[in-house]
Amino acid sequence: GSCLILAGAGSGKTRVLAFKILHLLVEKKAFPNQILAVTFTNKAASEMKSRISSLLNHSIDKMWIGTFHSLSAKILRSHCELVRLKTNFVIIDTDDQLKLIKQICERENINIKEKTPKYYLNVINDLKNKGVFANKLRSQKFKKSENDIKKIYIIYQDELLRLNCVDFGDLILHCIKIFKEHKDIRLKYQRLFKYILVDEYQDINNVQQSWLKYLYHLNKNICCVGDDDQSIYSWRGADITNLLNFEKKFSQPTIIRLEQNYRSTQNILKCASSLIKKNV
């Protein structure tokens, strides 16, 4: 079913996920490739892999453990032609994104002294984090800068396709487009992933939440671990309401709290508690 584990710092969040995966495998509830474990950083993913591998005492190469972006890239490589890409598509970094936006602005005579290419890039990245596609942006009657954003975003996406490139936001957005428009592929992955596990759930953004919901809808087994006191990534689109509204988003959830800190000494805990008491 649906389970949310609210766990503070040092309370063993990653350990919980590692042992849950171990349990699913030992009890033969799932094959290794039927478990999807999503973490936030490549470092956390490799830590999770090495923990489970040492617990099981054999390789877990077939398991889908990785970040939202790396797992999306894996799915996208298999179905890229559905979003007009070739299998050897390239993932571009921030520098290349900025160069491309600068070229578009120069070509379209858009003044980059008022609003810089970095500004337009931040807006586009933010729109992608919210799951807004270029063709869904409405034109504004009075705001020239808003219309410039729409124009740049549309040309930028067309250029990426022409160059057979994607940016990080596209990795998830293209997957969502495929899941939405191709029921057979959506069903394939829904059937494949019997169990979904998510680490650092407080840091996911709206487009990542949509990605999870598409994959959850058949087996309805999802376990998320998070800490509402550690949500610090709102500047890159993280939306704490995904965690706070877990009970509305997933059916019949179980909420479990891990409240003992095993990492910090008593002095550190006393100091932290005395500060937190003063919070309004």
C-alpha positions in Angstrom: 0.0 0.0 0.0 1.0 3.6 0.5 3.4 4.5 3.3 4.9 7.7 4.4 7.8 7.6 6.9 8.4 10.9 8.6 11.9 10.8 9.9 14.2 13.4 11.4 18.0 13.8 10.9 20.1 10.8 11.9 17.0 8.6 12.5 18.0 6.0 9.9 16.0 7.0 6.8 18.3 5.3 4.2 18.7 2.3 6.4 14.9 1.9 6.5 14.7 1.9 2.7 17.6 -0.5 2.3 16.0 -3.0 4.7 12.6 -2.6 3.1 14.1 -3.5 -0.3 16.0 -6.4 1.4 12.6 -7.6 2.9 10.8 -7.4 -0.5 13.6 -9.5 -2.1 14.1 -12.1 0.7 10.3 -12.6 1.1 10.1 -13.0 -2.7 7.5 -10.3 -3.0 9.3 -8.9 -6.0 12.1 -9.7 -8.4 15.0 -7.2 -8.3 13.9 -5.4 -11.5 10.4 -4.9 -10.1 11.6 -2.5 -7.4 12.0 1.2 -8.3 14.0 3.1 -5.7 14.4 6.9 -6.3 17.0 9.0 -4.5 18.0 12.6 -4.9 21.7 12.5 -5.7 23.9 10.0 -7.5 25.9 9.7 -4.3 22.8 8.6 -2.4 21.9 6.2 -5.2 25.3 4.5 -5.1 25.3 4.4 -1.3 21.9 2.6 -1.5 23.2 0.2 -4.1 26.3 -0.7 -2.1 24.3 -1.1 1.1 21.8 -3.5 -0.5 24.4 -5.3 -2.4 26.4 -6.0 0.8 23.2 -7.0 2.7 22.3 -9.5 -0.1 25.9 -10.5 -0.7 25.5 -10.3 -4.5 25.3 -7.8 -7.4 22.1 -5.9 -7.9 22.7 -4.5 -11.4 19.2 -5.2 -12.6 17.6 -3.0 -9.9 16.2 0.4 -10.8 18.0 2.5 -8.2 18.9 6.0 -9.2 17.9 9.7 -9.3 14.7 10.9 -11.0 16.8 12.2 -13.8 19.0 9.0 -14.3 15.9 6.7 -14.2 14.0 9.0 -16.6 17.0 9.0 -19.0 16.9 5.2 -19.0 13.2 5.1 -19.8 13.6 7.8 -22.4 16.4 6.0 -24.3 14.0 3.2 -25.0 11.2 5.4 -26.3 12.9 8.6 -27.5 11.4 8.4 -31.0 8.0 9.1 -29.5 9.2 12.6 -28.6 11.1 13.1 -31.9 14.6 12.2 -30.5 17.2 9.7 -31.7 18.6 7.1 -29.3 22.0 8.9 -29.2 20.5 12.1 -27.8 22.8 14.3 -25.7 22.1 15.7 -22.3 23.3 19.4 -22.2 24.5 21.2 -19.2 23.8 24.8 -17.9 26.5 26.4 -20.0 25.2 25.0 -23.2 21.6 26.0 -22.2 22.8 29.6 -21.7 24.7 29.7 -25.0 21.6 28.4 -26.9 19.3 30.9 -25.2 21.7 33.7 -25.9 21.8 32.7 -29.6 18.0 32.7 -29.7 17.7 36.2 -28.1 20.3 37.6 -30.6 18.5 36.0 -33.6 15.0 37.2 -32.4 16.3 40.7 -31.5 15.4 40.3 -27.8 17.2 42.8 -25.6 19.4 40.8 -23.2 20.4 43.9 -21.2 16.9 44.2 -19.6 16.5 40.4 -19.0 19.6 38.2 -19.2 19.8 34.7 -20.8 20.2 33.4 -17.2 16.9 35.0 -16.3 15.1 33.3 -19.2 16.9 30.0 -18.4 15.7 30.1 -14.7 12.2 30.8 -15.8 12.2 27.9 -18.3 13.7 25.5 -15.7 11.1 26.7 -13.2 8.3 26.0 -15.8 9.7 22.5 -16.4 9.8 21.8 -12.7 6.1 22.7 -12.6 5.4 20.5 -15.6 4.5 23.3 -18.0 5.2 22.5 -21.6 6.2 25.3 -24.1 3.1 24.9 -26.2 0.8 25.3 -23.1 2.1 28.7 -22.1 -0.5 31.4 -22.7 0.4 34.7 -24.3 0.0 37.9 -22.2 -1.7 40.9 -23.7 0.3 43.5 -21.9 3.5 42.0 -20.6 6.2 42.0 -23.3 8.6 40.0 -21.1 6.0 37.2 -20.7 5.6 37.0 -24.4 9.3 36.9 -24.9 9.5 34.0 -22.4 6.9 32.0 -24.4 8.7 32.8 -27.7 12.1 31.8 -26.3 10.8 28.7 -24.7 9.1 27.4 -27.9 12.2 28.1 -30.1 14.5 26.7 -27.4 12.5 23.4 -27.4 12.5 23.2 -31.2 16.3 23.8 -31.3 16.9 21.1 -28.7 15.0 18.6 -30.8 16.8 19.8 -34.0 20.2 19.3 -32.2 19.0 15.9 -30.8 19.5 17.3 -27.2 17.7 17.4 -23.9 18.2 19.4 -20.8 17.7 17.9 -17.3 14.1 19.2 -17.1 13.3 17.5 -20.4 14.3 14.0 -19.1 11.3 13.9 -16.7 9.0 16.1 -18.9 9.5 13.8 -22.0 8.7 10.7 -19.9 5.5 12.3 -18.6 4.5 13.2 -22.2 5.1 9.5 -23.2 3.2 8.1 -20.2 0.3 10.5 -20.9 0.0 9.9 -24.6 0.9 6.2 -24.9 -1.2 4.0 -22.7 0.7 0.8 -23.7 4.1 2.2 -22.5 2.5 3.6 -19.3 1.1 0.2 -18.6 4.4 -1.6 -19.3 6.2 0.4 -16.6 3.2 0.3 -14.2 3.2 -3.5 -14.4 7.0 -3.6 -14.1 7.3 -1.6 -11.0 5.5 -3.5 -8.3 7.1 -1.5 -5.5 8.2 2.2 -5.5 10.4 3.7 -2.8 11.4 7.3 -2.6 14.1 9.0 -0.5 14.1 12.7 0.6 10.4 13.0 -0.4 10.2 16.5 1.0 12.4 17.8 -1.8 10.4 16.6 -4.8 8.8 19.1 -7.2 5.5 18.9 -9.0 6.8 17.3 -12.2 8.5 14.5 -10.1 5.3 14.0 -8.2 3.4 13.5 -11.5 6.0 11.0 -12.7 5.6 9.0 -9.5 1.8 9.1 -9.8 1.8 7.7 -13.3 3.9 4.7 -12.2 2.0 4.1 -9.0 -1.5 3.8 -10.4 -1.6 0.0 -11.1 0.0 -1.8 -8.1 -0.4 1.2 -5.7 2.6 0.2 -3.6 4.6 3.3 -2.7 6.9 4.0 0.3 8.2 7.6 0.8 10.7 8.7 3.4 11.0 12.4 4.2 11.5 15.1 6.8 9.3 18.2 6.7 11.9 20.1 8.8 14.5 19.6 6.1 12.8 21.0 3.1 15.4 23.5 1.8 15.1 23.2 -2.0 12.1 25.4 -2.8 14.5 27.6 -4.9 14.7 24.7 -7.4 11.0 23.9 -7.4 10.7 21.5 -4.4 7.1 21.7 -3.1 6.7 20.7 0.6 2.9 20.3 0.0 3.6 17.0 -1.8 4.7 15.6 1.6 2.1 17.5 3.6 -0.8 16.3 1.3 0.5 12.7 1.0 -2.8 11.4 2.5 -4.8 13.1 -0.3 -2.5 12.0 -3.1 -2.2 8.3 -2.3 -4.9 5.9 -1.2 -5.2 4.6 2.4 -1.8 5.7 3.5 0.0 4.6 6.7 2.1 7.3 8.4 5.1 6.1 10.5 7.3 8.4 12.5 11.0 7.8 13.3 11.8 10.2 16.1 15.1 9.0 17.6 18.3 10.5 16.4 21.1 8.0 16.3 23.7 10.3 14.7 24.1 13.3 17.1 25.4 13.4 20.6 23.2 14.5 23.5 24.9 17.9 23.7 24.1 18.6 20.0 20.4 17.5 20.5 20.0 19.7 23.6 21.5 22.7 21.8 19.2 22.2 18.8 16.1 21.6 21.0 16.7 24.8 23.0 16.8 26.8 19.7 13.8 25.1 18.2 11.7 25.9 21.4 12.0 29.6 20.4 10.4 29.0 17.0 7.1 30.9 16.8 
